[in-house]
Amino acid sequence: MLRDEIFPSIAARNIKGYRGAELFIREEDDEMEFVTLLRFDSLDAVKKFAGSDETRPVIFPGVEKLLTRMEPARHYRLAI
């Protein structure tokens, strides 16, 4: 779903400063953890994607019922 629907729909929004997405998966006991990394040039670009509350995760319709829990979104700057 992420690869075939969600990531392409994010790219199709043509948000200036959006640089792509990656998916990380980890299995532990009877759970599967998914971490998505979306890259943006600036916090302004993040807000264009997520809205004014950039800590609120952006969940696409139909996905919430598949999740047992969700963490707040976190933002990092690239340190070179």
Beta strands, then each sheet from edge to edge (+ up, - down):
strand 1: 18-28
strand 2: 31-40
sheet 1: 1+ 2-
end
